[in-house]
Amino acid sequence: MLARLAANRINEIRQIFRQPPSQPSRAFSTALNYHLDSPDNNPELPWEFSDANKEKVKEIISHYPSNYKQSAVIPLLDLAQQQHGGWLPVSAMNAVAKTIEVAPIRVYEVATFYSMFNRAKVGKYHLLVCGTTPCMIRGSREIEEALLKHLGVKRNEVTQDGLFSVGEMECMGCCVNAPMITVADYSNGSEGYTYNYYEDVTPKRVVEIVEMLRRGEKPQPGTQNKGRTNSGPEGGNTTLLSSPSAPQCRDLDAC
């Protein structure tokens, strides 16, 4: 069975590369997250930091020794992404590589590893579903399916009105409140965007959050389970109901 699946996948890839370069498969680029040159994302497009951001570039690099400028790659990529409307074209990554004097592949390695960097256009609200094991066990796949069905898009596609896109992010660091999503909010522009985390979500609740955002409302971040306070147990504590008493003798040598 595995051999048949592998053979089918190889045939799909062969079909992709038989297509004319001007007609890349959207499904292929979305599913595997490969870079395929397009009119708005190719290395021939000119890109440079704005005059205001050039000063920020100097300030960022000043925090690192002169022989370790490459350590500034993450803040510089973030600055480039903010300047470019919330996503990173390959020409922006090349500009960062030139700035810190490294081969472009060293920058691509970082940009492709961290999910905070978007290598394709995203919506004003980029909905990221946690796909790590605790959230998956608690139903993250159903959460993603509900979002995609409600919005009528595939993963990493943008809705026609430009408002929403759906992606995946690995562990968001609050497994006790699984499943959860984060909303990268670019509604006030990409500079100074915010990340808002929504925990203990259900398929129904994520659709409600989408519609609240569509109306311009700001859902309350945090747990969406009204029976919980932050990461506390549903219904309240059943243990540790008071402060523990102090030890009988703090000077252990005298006991």
LINWO-V988804 format. One record per helix or strand. SS is the DSSP state (2 for helix, 1 for strand). FROM is the first residue (numbers start at 1). LEN is the number of residues. If there is no record, write none. Layout:
ss->SS from->FROM len->LEN
ss->SS from->FROM len->LEN
//
This chain:
ss->2 from->2 len->17
ss->2 from->26 len->7
ss->1 from->38 len->1
ss->1 from->41 len->1
ss->2 from->51 len->11
ss->2 from->66 len->18
ss->2 from->90 len->11
ss->2 from->104 len->10
ss->1 from->125 len->6
ss->2 from->133 len->5
ss->2 from->140 len->12
ss->1 from->158 len->1
ss->1 from->164 len->6
ss->2 from->175 len->3
ss->1 from->180 len->6
ss->1 from->194 len->6
ss->2 from->203 len->12
ss->1 from->222 len->2
ss->2 from->252 len->3
//
